[in-house]
């Protein structure tokens, strides 16, 4: 039986809606105004709001500020 959806794309969903979420969220991150985001995505204000994920940019900023753990102790030298 052929695989569909996430199974065929290495766990990723690649459809119209996922591309639209990415496109509109990237417009938000680029500081494009709400009105212009609506025009560029050919969507109503309600659709633009639904597809905009502001928290992703904030989460990325916070994650980049986390200290990098020292993993050198995990590297064991061969005996």
PyMOL commands that set and color helices and strands:
alter all, ss='L'
color gray80, all
select helices_A, chain A and resi 5-9+16-29+34-41+45-51+54-65+72-74
alter helices_A, ss='H'
color red, helices_A
deselect
rebuild
show_as cartoon
